[in-house]
C-alpha cells in the first residue's frame, strides 16, 4: 500500500512532544470500561505573573470546560482513519490549526521529511499434518450497522511498521509474551527457536522488543497476537468494550526515536541523512519479518502447536485449550513486504505569548496521527487539548491579558476509570495540589484527587522512563521536567479498527466529562507553572527517589566487587542542595508581601533558573552506553522493554552485561557507570544550590 504523498503528521519523526500512558503501551491489565485520557505537559520554562490574583484565573478556567465541544472536536478528528503521512491526517492537522487560529493564537504548521513504513504485501497461512491449510484473511471485520463501515476501507491493512521484508516457512514455537526471560526459559527447556516462527502474545513489553527478542533468540520471523484472556474478557465491541475476534493491534516496531534517517539529530530541511537501506539495517529495527494477528487467529495457531504443555502463567483464560511450546507440528508460512518511503509530515504549533518573560515556555503537547480512527489513542488527548485552548482563550478575553507563553502542539490520549500520573519527581506535589481542585468526572461530590486515591496505583506517581512516548525527547534526551496524566487505564481496542468515536461514546466517556476533567487538570497545572512567581517545584521527592534507586542497585550488585560509595556521597550532596534551596524559598516567602518580583527580581529569576535547570544537569552528553540518544542518567527505558521505566538505567544495563559475560571488564563497567551517575547527581546538586559548575 503506497502512502499518499500529500499528508501531514507530527509523530513518526517528531522530537516527541510530551503521554501515554503507557496504557496503550504498557503491560495489559484491562478494566471493563476503559477510558484513557492521557494529557502530557513539559514544564520546561516558567512564565510570569498575571493580575488579578492567579487563583481567579484558575477558578475561571475550571468553570469553562464544555462536554459538547470536547465531543465535537473528537468527532471531527476521528471521521476517518488518519495514519501518519496520509491525506486524512492532513485534514486532521487542518482542523487542529483552524481551531487554534480561531482563538487568535499565533499558529503555524512546520513540515518534516521522514521515513515512514507502510505494508505493500502480507500473507500468512498455517499447515499441519492431516489438516487443511488455513489461509488467514488478516482483515479486521466491521459489524452490522457500523457507521464507519465505508471509510474503514481506508484503514491501513494490519501490519507492524518497519518489520523486515521477507518470506519464512517454518515450525511455530510459542513464546508467551516474548520477553527476554521467556526466550531464556525456552532455551533452558531445550526448545530451539533457531529458524522457527516465534508466536507471542501482546502485553508486558513493547511489540518492537518482542520481535527483537525473537530475532536475538534465532527466530526467522514473529507473529504477535492479542490473547483473549487479556483483550476479550467480556462482551466484545459493539456490544461491550472488549476486542472483537478479528481485532488486531497494529503499531511500530522501531526502537529508536524520531526519523530513522536522522538518528541523533533533527529531521530538518537539507540536513544530513542516512539512506533508507542504512536506516533499515540499524539495530533499532526489528530485523526479521513479523505480523500481528487477532485473538481468533492466534487461537487457531496455538491449537496446532504440539510439544510439552506450557506452565500455568503461560496459559490463556478459562476455557482455552492448553497452550504448548512446540516447535511444530504447525508450520507457518509468512510473507511480508514493506514499503519504507520518505514522506512529508507536519507539526501544528500555536503560541500564547506571555506578558513577562515571553522567551520562556510551558509546552503542552499531544500527537494527532492514528493507526486507525484513534478515538482513544491519541485523539481523546487532542480533543482535550483543543478544549483547553478554548478555555485559555476565554480566560484571556476575560482579563484582556496576554497569558503565559505556552506552546500547544498536536499530541495525548484517552480511556477507563481512575486517574493516573507520571512525572519527574519535582512536580509530584504540584500534581497532588492541582488534582484536589478538579472535580471527579464520575462523582460530583469528590475531587480528581479522590479518584486518584481510589485507583490504588502503586507507586502513586510513576516515572517517565518509558520510551517511544510523547515525553521521551523532553525528559530522556534534553532533561526537561515533565508530566504525563491519564484518566483511565489500558483499553482493549488499542491500535485496532474499533478505537473509534462509537467506542468512546458508548464505553470510554459517554458524557465526555472525563475529556473536560483532563483538560481542566492539564490547564490548571499549566497555569500554576506559568503564573506563579516562583516555580512550584519541590526537589525533596527527587532526593528520596535517588535514595530509593540506590537501594535497588545495592540489592542487584550484592556480592559483586563494586563500590556504591560515590553514589551515596553524591545523593547526600543533592539532599544538602535541596535543603539550601528550600531555605531560600522560605526566606523569599517571608520577605514577600506579594511584591518580591519588584523588590528583588534577580533573586527570583536566579532561583527559578536553578529550579528549571536542575533536571537538565542529570543528563550526560555521551548518553547511555550503546544507547547514546538517551542522555538522562536517572531515567530511561529498560533495555529489553521500551515501555518499562528504569532508575539508573546505565548501571542496570551494565549489571545485565555482567550476568551474560561475568568478565573483569564487564564488572569494571558497572563501577564506571556508578561514577558517571554520581557525577551528574553532583552536577545537579551544584545547579540547584547555585554553586559553580
Phi, psi and omega per residue, in radians:
X1 nan 1.711 3.136
X2 -1.188 2.476 -3.071
X3 -1.393 2.551 2.962
X4 -1.069 2.592 -3.087
X5 -1.731 0.052 -3.052
X6 -1.827 0.158 -3.014
X7 -1.535 2.970 3.076
X8 -2.400 2.756 3.035
X9 -3.046 2.890 -3.069
X10 -2.060 0.090 -2.954
X11 -1.826 -0.670 -2.968
X12 -1.130 -0.575 -3.120
X13 -2.073 0.225 -3.069
X14 -1.113 2.696 2.671
X15 -1.402 1.834 -2.831
X16 -0.932 2.357 3.105
X17 -1.716 1.999 -3.118
X18 -0.017 nan nan
X19 nan -2.744 -1.885
X20 -1.196 2.200 -3.084
X21 -1.134 2.988 2.955
X22 -1.201 0.415 3.087
X23 -1.103 -0.983 -3.105
X24 -1.135 -0.243 -3.033
X25 -2.057 -0.376 -3.011
X26 -1.447 -3.038 3.088
X27 -0.954 2.419 -3.027
X28 -1.554 1.878 3.004
X29 -2.297 1.614 -2.879
X30 -1.543 2.699 3.041
X31 -1.941 2.689 -3.009
X32 -1.127 -0.493 3.141
X33 -2.163 1.250 -3.044
X34 -1.402 2.193 2.884
X35 -2.240 1.909 -3.066
X36 -1.793 2.000 3.081
X37 -1.869 1.839 -3.134
X38 -1.813 2.165 3.068
X39 -2.132 2.350 -3.093
X40 -2.074 2.630 -3.123
X41 -2.595 2.229 3.052
X42 -1.804 1.965 -3.128
X43 -1.541 1.289 -3.030
X44 -1.453 -0.635 -3.086
X45 -2.476 2.793 -3.057
X46 -1.862 2.494 -3.136
X47 -2.163 2.914 -2.740
X48 -1.858 -2.838 -1.722
X49 -2.350 1.899 3.137
X50 -1.970 2.648 3.044
X51 -2.198 2.485 0.063
X52 -1.126 -2.886 -3.008
X53 -0.961 2.460 3.136
X54 -0.955 -0.547 -3.116
X55 -1.062 -0.529 3.113
X56 -1.084 -0.794 -3.102
X57 -1.275 -0.520 3.047
X58 -1.129 -0.758 3.109
X59 -1.134 -0.684 3.129
X60 -1.098 -0.796 -3.136
X61 -1.043 -0.736 -3.108
X62 -1.141 -0.335 -3.102
X63 -1.647 -0.072 -2.926
X64 -1.736 -0.226 -3.037
X65 -1.106 2.554 -3.124
X66 -2.261 2.135 3.085
X67 -1.065 -0.686 -3.064
X68 -1.152 -0.771 -3.121
X69 -1.251 -0.606 3.073
X70 -1.062 -0.766 3.116
X71 -1.121 -0.712 -3.128
X72 -1.120 -0.701 3.100
X73 -1.112 -0.776 -3.123
X74 -1.109 -0.719 3.137
X75 -1.077 -0.783 -3.132
X76 -1.116 -0.633 -3.089
X77 -1.329 -0.364 -3.006
X78 -2.036 0.383 3.121
X79 -1.064 -0.609 -3.106
X80 -2.397 2.749 2.952
X81 -1.040 2.459 -3.070
X82 -2.455 1.260 3.092
X83 -1.142 2.627 3.086
X84 -0.932 2.343 3.086
X85 1.501 0.159 3.139
X86 -1.888 2.839 3.103
X87 -1.082 -0.605 3.132
X88 -1.109 -0.621 3.116
X89 -1.278 -0.481 3.026
X90 -1.107 -0.674 3.098
X91 -1.159 -0.674 3.086
X92 -1.104 -0.699 3.086
X93 -1.084 -0.703 3.139
X94 -1.117 -0.654 3.106
X95 -1.130 -0.770 3.121
X96 -1.073 -0.823 -3.111
X97 -1.111 -0.746 -3.124
X98 -1.135 -0.702 -3.140
X99 -1.122 -0.795 3.137
X100 -1.136 -0.725 3.134
X101 -1.133 -0.566 -3.121
X102 -1.143 -0.340 3.099
X103 -1.591 0.177 3.125
X104 1.146 0.448 3.042
X105 -1.585 2.436 3.117
X106 -1.135 2.074 -2.989
X107 -2.278 2.465 3.085
X108 -2.556 2.791 3.030
X109 -1.931 2.269 3.136
X110 -1.996 2.209 -3.035
X111 -1.674 2.627 3.080
X112 -2.445 2.516 3.021
X113 -1.786 2.118 -3.004
X114 -2.417 2.813 3.102
X115 -1.542 1.983 3.072
X116 -1.970 2.830 -3.038
X117 -2.141 2.298 3.115
X118 -2.334 2.736 3.104
X119 -1.469 2.313 3.044
X120 -1.749 -0.631 3.131
X121 -2.727 2.447 3.107
X122 -2.519 2.451 2.980
X123 -2.658 2.599 3.114
X124 -2.617 2.207 3.069
X125 -2.391 2.827 -3.084
X126 -2.305 2.338 3.061
X127 -2.270 2.612 3.135
X128 -2.675 2.713 -3.139
X129 -0.970 2.391 3.081
X130 1.058 0.449 3.112
X131 -2.270 2.582 2.986
X132 -1.249 2.564 3.105
X133 -1.144 2.355 3.101
X134 -1.766 2.123 3.072
X135 -1.797 2.013 -3.088
X136 -1.402 2.357 -3.086
X137 -1.262 -0.479 -3.117
X138 0.920 0.792 -3.088
X139 -2.405 2.346 3.063
X140 -1.529 2.203 -3.036
X141 -1.561 2.497 3.001
X142 -1.433 3.089 -3.101
X143 -2.179 2.859 -3.128
X144 -1.052 2.220 3.123
X145 1.482 0.138 3.138
X146 -1.137 2.017 -3.115
X147 -1.191 -0.258 -3.128
X148 -1.818 0.286 -3.066
X149 -1.020 -0.762 -3.072
X150 -1.157 -0.811 -3.082
X151 -1.388 -0.209 3.103
X152 -1.058 -0.452 3.120
X153 -1.113 -0.323 3.127
X154 -1.406 -0.210 -3.112
X155 -1.169 2.561 3.107
X156 -1.103 2.437 3.044
X157 -1.029 2.701 -3.087
X158 -1.080 2.247 -3.110
X159 -2.866 2.982 3.022
X160 -2.047 1.950 -3.043
X161 -1.052 2.421 3.099
X162 1.274 0.116 3.005
X163 -1.078 2.618 -3.125
X164 -1.241 2.557 3.046
X165 -1.373 2.527 3.110
X166 2.806 2.974 3.090
X167 -2.143 2.376 -3.133
X168 -2.391 2.365 2.997
X169 -2.248 1.919 -3.027
X170 -2.778 2.849 3.087
X171 -1.130 2.625 3.140
X172 -1.618 2.483 3.036
X173 -2.210 2.278 3.127
X174 -1.443 2.252 -3.038
X175 -2.165 0.479 3.096
X176 0.956 -2.172 -3.133
X177 -1.585 0.122 3.059
X178 1.232 0.367 3.098
X179 -1.325 2.846 3.096
X180 -0.999 -0.704 -3.126
X181 -1.211 -0.457 3.088
X182 -1.211 -0.745 3.095
X183 -1.205 -0.580 3.072
X184 -1.127 -0.654 3.121
X185 -1.132 -0.740 3.096
X186 -1.052 -0.774 3.141
X187 -1.078 -0.704 3.139
X188 -1.135 -0.488 3.096
X189 -1.459 -0.010 -3.124
X190 1.380 0.332 -3.131
X191 -1.661 1.975 -3.050
X192 -1.518 2.121 -3.138
X193 -1.605 -0.165 -3.042
X194 -0.985 2.191 3.105
X195 1.325 -0.001 -3.093
X196 -1.636 3.052 3.006
X197 -1.771 2.002 3.126
X198 -1.386 2.249 3.098
X199 -1.929 2.027 -3.083
X200 -2.292 2.736 3.127
X201 -1.779 2.640 3.101
X202 -1.142 2.639 3.075
X203 2.100 2.770 3.078
X204 1.332 -0.869 -3.116
X205 -2.349 2.844 3.104
X206 -1.045 2.452 -3.076
X207 -1.047 -0.605 3.095
X208 -1.106 -0.602 3.084
X209 -1.215 -0.608 3.095
X210 -1.031 -0.832 -3.101
X211 -1.179 -0.754 3.120
X212 -1.105 -0.704 3.113
X213 -1.108 -0.674 3.081
X214 -1.115 -0.773 3.104
X215 -1.037 -0.814 -3.103
X216 -1.136 -0.464 3.104
X217 -1.438 -0.082 3.101
X218 1.796 0.008 -3.120
X219 -1.122 2.594 3.134
X220 -1.548 -0.383 -3.131
X221 -2.823 2.952 -3.141
X222 -2.431 2.548 3.005
X223 -2.195 2.253 3.138
X224 -2.052 2.231 -3.125
X225 -2.135 2.825 3.090
X226 -1.668 1.911 -3.087
X227 -1.226 2.378 -3.129
X228 -1.040 -0.525 3.126
X229 -1.047 -0.637 -3.097
X230 -1.621 -0.526 -2.967
X231 -2.042 -0.175 -3.101
X232 -2.439 0.944 -3.077
X233 -1.547 0.201 3.121
X234 -2.818 -2.771 3.133
X235 -1.097 2.370 -3.090
X236 -1.643 2.723 -3.119
X237 -1.056 2.378 0.234
X238 -1.596 -0.011 -3.119
X239 -1.421 -0.367 3.124
X240 -2.631 -3.127 -3.034
X241 -1.478 -0.072 -2.979
X242 -1.501 2.850 -3.065
X243 -1.163 2.223 3.075
X244 -1.156 2.887 -3.057
X245 -0.995 -0.576 -3.102
X246 -1.706 0.104 -3.133
X247 -1.176 2.417 -3.095
X248 -2.287 2.335 3.027
X249 -1.523 1.954 3.054
X250 -1.663 3.039 3.121
X251 2.761 -3.140 -3.085
X252 -1.556 2.636 3.021
X253 -1.986 0.106 -3.120
X254 -1.262 2.211 -3.111
X255 -1.546 -0.224 -3.132
X256 -1.422 -3.029 3.136
X257 -2.243 2.329 3.114
X258 1.500 -2.741 -3.094
X259 -1.328 2.167 -3.118
X260 -1.058 -0.386 -3.133
X261 -1.492 -0.109 3.141
X262 -2.278 1.058 3.138
X263 -1.127 2.326 3.063
X264 1.332 -0.004 3.066
X265 -2.539 2.918 -3.027
X266 -1.312 2.543 3.139
X267 -1.525 1.158 -3.100
X268 -1.741 2.899 -3.088
X269 -1.073 2.312 3.088
X270 1.362 0.149 -3.084
X271 -1.380 2.895 3.035
X272 -1.135 2.450 -3.112
X273 -2.427 2.594 2.895
X274 -1.347 2.740 2.967
X275 -1.258 2.856 3.104
X276 -1.056 -0.710 3.137
X277 -1.100 -0.717 3.119
X278 -1.139 -0.741 -3.139
X279 -1.114 -0.716 -3.096
X280 -1.282 -0.302 3.110
X281 -1.627 0.034 3.114
X282 -1.124 2.640 3.108
X283 -1.189 -0.238 3.067
X284 -1.294 -0.202 3.090
X285 -1.575 2.695 -3.063
X286 -1.189 -0.574 3.007
X287 1.487 -0.202 3.099
X288 -2.343 2.746 3.067
X289 -1.127 2.575 3.140
X290 -2.738 2.602 3.093
X291 -2.439 2.586 2.986
X292 -1.676 2.558 3.072
X293 -2.362 2.942 -3.109
X294 -1.356 2.972 3.079
X295 -1.213 -0.492 3.079
X296 -1.123 -0.809 3.131
X297 -1.236 -0.623 3.096
X298 -1.065 -0.718 3.116
X299 -1.127 -0.676 3.123
X300 -1.056 -0.749 3.133
X301 -1.150 -0.813 -3.060
X302 -1.142 -0.526 3.133
X303 -1.141 -0.379 -3.093
X304 -1.880 0.193 3.018
X305 -1.638 2.256 -3.107
X306 -1.777 -2.633 -3.137
X307 1.517 -2.924 -3.114
X308 -1.198 2.627 3.092
X309 -1.239 2.329 3.139
X310 -1.250 2.774 -3.134
X311 -1.161 2.946 -3.012
X312 -1.012 -0.714 -3.093
X313 -1.320 -0.003 3.014
X314 -1.747 -0.068 -3.041
X315 -1.486 2.863 3.099
X316 -1.485 -2.858 -3.090
X317 -1.387 -3.106 3.133
X318 -1.011 2.370 3.099
X319 1.570 -0.231 3.130
X320 -1.324 2.515 3.059
X321 -1.118 2.708 -3.102
X322 -1.070 2.326 3.069
X323 -1.480 2.338 -3.141
X324 -2.096 2.769 -3.060
X325 -1.260 -0.672 -2.902
X326 1.468 -2.746 0.010
X327 -1.287 2.627 3.122
X328 1.086 -2.907 0.005
X329 -1.260 -0.117 3.113
X330 -1.092 2.326 3.079
X331 -1.988 2.227 3.108
X332 -1.782 2.305 3.085
X333 -1.933 1.859 -2.988
X334 -2.096 2.257 3.032
X335 -2.264 2.286 3.054
X336 -2.402 2.285 3.027
X337 -2.157 2.080 -3.139
X338 -1.682 2.739 3.053
X339 -2.075 1.653 3.110
X340 -1.629 2.119 -3.007
X341 -2.550 2.650 3.103
X342 -1.379 2.249 -3.079
X343 -2.341 2.575 3.070
X344 -1.562 2.218 3.098
X345 -2.215 2.996 -3.057
X346 -2.470 2.582 2.888
X347 -1.707 2.513 2.983
X348 -1.814 2.151 -3.053
X349 -2.202 2.266 3.117
X350 -2.268 2.474 -3.055
X351 -2.207 2.258 2.939
X352 -1.823 1.909 -3.023
X353 -1.435 2.335 -3.103
X354 -1.391 2.782 3.117
X355 -1.394 -0.443 3.103
X356 -2.195 2.494 3.126
X357 0.788 0.954 -3.079
X358 -1.195 -0.147 3.130
X359 -1.423 -0.045 3.130
X360 -1.890 2.596 -2.943
X361 -2.274 2.519 2.788
X362 -1.883 2.172 -3.017
X363 -1.848 2.185 3.048
X364 -1.941 2.244 -3.059
X365 -2.501 2.621 3.098
X366 -2.775 2.388 -3.122
X367 -1.455 2.841 -2.934
X368 -2.019 -0.648 -3.091
X369 -1.190 2.690 -3.107
X370 -2.433 2.667 3.096
X371 -1.235 -0.517 3.010
X372 -2.374 -2.028 3.139
X373 -1.392 -0.596 3.001
X374 1.186 0.706 -3.137
X375 -1.182 -0.747 3.057
X376 -1.454 -1.038 -3.073
X377 -1.944 1.849 0.200
X378 -2.004 0.013 -2.767
X379 -1.368 -0.169 2.964
X380 -1.091 -0.682 3.086
X381 -1.225 -0.683 3.101
X382 -1.079 -0.747 3.118
X383 -1.097 -0.717 3.099
X384 -1.133 -0.654 3.108
X385 -1.095 -0.762 3.128
X386 -1.189 -0.640 3.068
X387 -1.103 -0.734 3.110
X388 -1.094 -0.713 3.136
X389 -1.113 -0.605 3.039
X390 -1.103 -0.713 3.116
X391 -1.138 -0.713 3.122
X392 -1.138 -0.602 3.101
X393 -1.139 -0.768 3.102
X394 -1.099 -0.701 3.132
X395 -1.081 -0.742 -3.119
X396 -1.147 -0.727 3.140
X397 -1.155 -0.619 -3.101
X398 -1.118 -0.583 -3.103
X399 -1.937 0.036 -3.091
X400 0.901 0.839 -3.023
X401 -2.048 2.740 3.055
X402 -1.353 -0.484 -3.102
X403 1.287 3.119 -3.082
X404 -1.379 2.742 2.987
X405 -1.189 2.216 3.032
X406 -2.608 2.548 3.133
X407 -1.914 2.019 -3.141
X408 -1.855 2.100 -3.114
X409 -2.240 2.640 -3.046
X410 -1.051 1.633 2.994
X411 -2.743 -0.161 3.138
X412 -1.495 -2.694 -3.015
X413 -2.657 -3.122 3.124
X414 -2.641 2.533 2.869
X415 2.931 1.978 2.877
X416 2.188 -2.856 -3.129
X417 -1.931 2.483 3.113
X418 1.811 2.770 3.064
X419 -2.002 2.378 -3.107
X420 -2.359 2.524 -3.133
X421 -2.527 2.533 2.966
X422 -2.244 2.588 -3.074
X423 -2.857 2.829 2.860
X424 -1.270 2.516 -2.830
X425 -1.081 -0.424 -3.106
X426 -1.219 -0.149 -3.142
X427 -1.779 0.010 -3.080
X428 -0.966 -0.900 -3.046
X429 -1.174 -0.623 3.084
X430 -1.048 -0.756 3.133
X431 -1.089 -0.766 -3.138
X432 -1.097 -0.795 -3.127
X433 -1.104 -0.788 -3.116
X434 -1.127 -0.689 -3.097
X435 -1.128 -0.409 3.116
X436 -1.293 -0.263 -3.119
X437 -1.668 -0.212 -3.077
X438 -1.769 2.391 -3.109
X439 -1.283 2.424 3.013
X440 -1.072 2.091 -3.085
X441 -1.150 -0.297 -3.110
X442 -1.805 -0.046 -3.092
X443 -2.726 1.845 -3.036
X444 -1.148 -0.228 -3.134
X445 -1.678 -0.034 -3.094
X446 -2.085 2.908 3.076
X447 -1.724 2.950 3.039
X448 -1.090 -0.537 3.082
X449 -1.076 -0.714 3.095
X450 -1.084 -0.733 3.094
X451 -1.090 -0.702 3.127
X452 -1.058 -0.812 -3.118
X453 -1.123 -0.577 -3.127
X454 -1.365 -0.187 -3.130
X455 -1.258 -0.316 3.125
X456 0.948 0.614 3.109
X457 -1.352 2.421 -3.131
X458 -2.339 2.064 0.010
X459 -1.259 2.883 -3.108
X460 -1.034 -0.779 3.124
X461 -2.067 2.104 3.130
X462 -1.358 3.048 3.130
X463 -2.004 2.721 -2.976
X464 -1.647 0.991 3.121
X465 -1.714 -0.281 -3.133
X466 -1.118 2.566 -3.114
X467 -1.668 3.138 3.064
X468 0.991 0.503 3.131
X469 -2.110 2.961 -2.979
X470 -1.110 -0.455 -3.105
X471 -1.547 -0.119 -2.956
X472 -0.943 -0.879 -3.072
X473 -1.129 -0.606 -3.100
X474 -1.206 -0.882 -3.090
X475 -1.411 -0.965 -2.883
X476 -1.433 -0.347 -3.124
X477 -1.872 -0.647 -3.040
X478 -1.895 -0.600 -3.101
X479 1.510 1.064 3.126
X480 -2.049 2.247 3.084
X481 -0.939 2.315 -2.996
X482 -2.529 2.804 -3.138
X483 -2.355 2.525 3.005
X484 -2.294 2.091 -3.068
X485 -2.135 2.620 3.126
X486 -2.604 2.415 2.903
X487 -1.798 1.909 -3.103
X488 2.117 -3.021 -3.047
X489 -2.407 -2.893 3.073
X490 -1.002 2.642 -3.139
X491 -2.351 2.534 -2.899
X492 -1.295 -0.360 -3.095
X493 -1.655 0.332 -3.129
X494 -0.897 2.251 3.069
X495 1.031 0.434 3.114
X496 -2.005 3.036 -3.138
X497 -1.117 -0.310 -2.998
X498 -1.650 0.037 3.048
X499 -1.440 1.289 -3.062
X500 -2.202 -3.119 -3.081
X501 -1.081 -0.613 -3.134
X502 -1.127 -0.747 3.106
X503 -1.047 -0.783 -3.140
X504 -1.103 -0.781 -3.082
X505 -1.160 -0.582 -3.101
X506 -1.554 -0.672 -2.954
X507 -2.194 -0.572 -3.038
X508 -1.354 -0.978 -3.067
X509 -2.703 1.276 -3.015
X510 -0.950 -0.606 -3.114
X511 -1.768 0.006 -3.135
X512 1.023 0.474 3.090
X513 -1.315 -0.559 -3.128
X514 -1.240 -0.591 3.037
X515 -1.026 -0.777 -3.110
X516 -1.188 -0.709 3.121
X517 -1.098 -0.703 3.108
X518 -1.086 -0.770 3.117
X519 -1.096 -0.695 -3.128
X520 -1.140 -0.816 3.134
X521 -1.102 -0.795 3.137
X522 -1.013 -0.867 -3.099
X523 -1.148 -0.672 -3.116
X524 -1.134 -0.753 3.094
X525 -1.088 -0.733 3.131
X526 -1.090 -0.737 3.136
X527 -1.159 -0.695 3.109
X528 -1.067 -0.719 -3.133
X529 -1.208 -0.576 -3.063
X530 -1.565 -0.576 -2.985
X531 -1.611 -0.535 -3.020
X532 -1.280 2.455 -3.052
X533 -1.102 -0.716 3.057
X534 -1.906 2.282 3.137
X535 -0.930 2.304 -3.114
X536 -1.398 1.025 3.118
X537 -1.800 2.447 3.100
X538 -2.270 1.920 -3.037
X539 -1.536 0.001 3.105
X540 -1.047 -0.722 3.134
X541 -1.122 -0.557 3.127
X542 -1.145 -0.761 3.116
X543 -1.043 -0.738 3.107
X544 -1.099 -0.689 3.123
X545 -1.102 -0.740 3.111
X546 -1.109 -0.703 3.125
X547 -1.134 -0.779 3.138
X548 -1.126 -0.681 3.099
X549 -1.081 -0.670 3.120
X550 -1.134 -0.640 3.085
X551 -1.096 -0.720 3.114
X552 -1.097 -0.725 3.109
X553 -1.150 -0.689 3.137
X554 -1.000 -0.714 3.122
X555 -1.162 -0.649 -3.059
X556 -1.306 -0.453 -3.106
X557 -1.763 0.173 -3.126
X558 -0.963 2.275 -3.138
X559 1.507 -0.119 3.109
X560 -1.633 2.566 -3.120
X561 -1.402 1.113 3.096
X562 -2.257 2.714 -3.141
X563 -1.989 2.295 3.068
X564 -1.687 0.126 -3.104
X565 -0.985 -0.773 3.119
X566 -1.039 -0.659 -3.138
X567 -1.161 -0.817 -3.132
X568 -1.094 -0.701 3.134
X569 -1.116 -0.739 -3.118
X570 -1.156 -0.635 3.124
X571 -1.168 -0.651 3.073
X572 -1.084 -0.690 3.102
X573 -1.131 -0.668 3.117
X574 -1.166 -0.705 3.102
X575 -1.062 -0.680 3.091
X576 -1.119 -0.708 3.135
X577 -1.119 -0.670 3.094
X578 -1.076 -0.783 3.132
X579 -1.078 -0.681 -3.126
X580 -1.139 -0.845 -3.098
X581 -1.203 -0.594 3.077
X582 -1.098 -0.677 3.108
X583 -1.132 -0.721 3.117
X584 -1.131 -0.720 3.130
X585 -1.121 -0.710 3.116
X586 -1.098 -0.712 3.124
X587 -1.130 -0.720 3.119
X588 -1.087 -0.731 3.119
X589 -1.095 -0.626 3.137
X590 -1.186 -0.683 -3.106
X591 -1.369 -0.321 -2.778
X592 -1.052 -1.112 -3.024
X593 0.847 0.706 3.025
X594 1.103 0.341 3.081
X595 -2.448 0.538 -3.107
X596 -1.128 -0.549 -3.136
X597 -1.058 -0.721 3.129
X598 -1.277 -0.640 -3.075
X599 -1.404 -0.624 -3.054
X600 -2.558 1.091 -3.038
X601 -1.118 -0.579 -3.124
X602 -1.185 -0.628 3.114
X603 -1.154 -0.735 3.131
X604 -1.136 -0.777 -3.138
X605 -1.116 -0.694 3.124
X606 -1.039 -0.823 -3.133
X607 -1.126 -0.742 3.127
X608 -1.113 -0.674 3.078
X609 -1.041 -0.767 -3.129
X610 -1.153 -0.729 3.123
X611 -1.105 -0.656 3.131
X612 -1.236 -0.831 -2.926
X613 -1.449 -0.165 3.121
X614 -1.050 -0.700 3.130
X615 -1.062 -0.721 -3.128
X616 -1.121 -0.512 -3.129
X617 -1.160 -0.282 3.090
X618 -1.389 -0.014 3.140
X619 -1.661 2.744 3.112
X620 -2.298 2.319 -3.002
X621 -1.106 -0.466 3.136
X622 -1.368 -0.324 -3.132
X623 1.246 -3.027 3.132
X624 -1.252 2.583 3.122
X625 -1.070 2.100 -3.111
X626 1.426 -0.154 3.126
X627 -2.387 1.139 -2.939
X628 -1.157 -0.360 3.120
X629 -1.124 -0.571 -3.123
X630 -1.415 1.742 -3.058
X631 -1.553 -0.391 -3.070
X632 -1.355 2.151 -3.081
X633 -1.603 -0.018 3.093
X634 -1.735 -0.687 -3.095
X635 -2.258 2.314 3.030
X636 -2.869 2.936 3.097
X637 -1.176 2.662 2.986
X638 -1.063 2.538 -3.076
X639 -1.025 -0.602 -3.064
X640 -1.929 0.208 3.095
X641 -2.698 1.800 -3.074
X642 -1.121 -0.353 3.095
X643 -1.425 -0.380 -3.006
X644 -1.488 2.295 3.104
X645 -1.563 2.365 -3.133
X646 -2.204 2.397 3.030
X647 -1.574 2.377 -3.050
X648 0.955 1.021 -3.034
X649 -1.096 -0.602 3.137
X650 -1.119 -0.713 3.086
X651 -1.148 -0.736 3.119
X652 -1.060 -0.737 3.109
X653 -1.066 -0.733 -3.130
X654 -1.135 -0.669 3.106
X655 -1.101 -0.716 3.120
X656 -1.121 -0.633 3.113
X657 -1.139 -0.668 3.110
X658 -1.085 -0.686 3.135
X659 -1.054 -0.542 -3.102
X660 -1.489 -0.668 -3.008
X661 -1.966 -0.631 3.131
X662 0.885 0.842 3.084
X663 -1.833 2.899 3.101
X664 -1.119 -0.581 3.118
X665 -1.150 -0.722 -3.128
X666 -1.209 -0.637 3.071
X667 -1.128 -0.662 3.121
X668 -1.128 -0.572 -3.126
X669 -1.173 -0.541 3.063
X670 -1.090 -0.825 -3.137
X671 -1.091 -0.683 3.106
X672 -1.062 -0.771 -3.129
X673 -1.174 -0.592 3.075
X674 -1.082 -0.755 3.108
X675 -1.134 -0.682 -3.140
X676 -1.079 -0.813 3.135
X677 -1.120 -0.716 3.131
X678 -1.040 -0.687 -3.130
X679 -1.125 -0.740 -3.118
X680 -1.248 -0.545 3.085
X681 -1.184 -0.730 3.055
X682 -1.072 -0.702 3.113
X683 -1.079 -0.778 3.116
X684 -1.106 -0.666 3.115
X685 -1.090 -0.722 3.119
X686 -1.128 -0.745 3.123
X687 -1.102 -0.817 -3.088
X688 -1.136 -0.648 -3.089
X689 -1.464 -0.182 -3.138
X690 1.509 0.308 3.121
X691 -1.431 3.019 3.087
X692 -1.301 2.449 3.107
X693 -2.095 nan nan
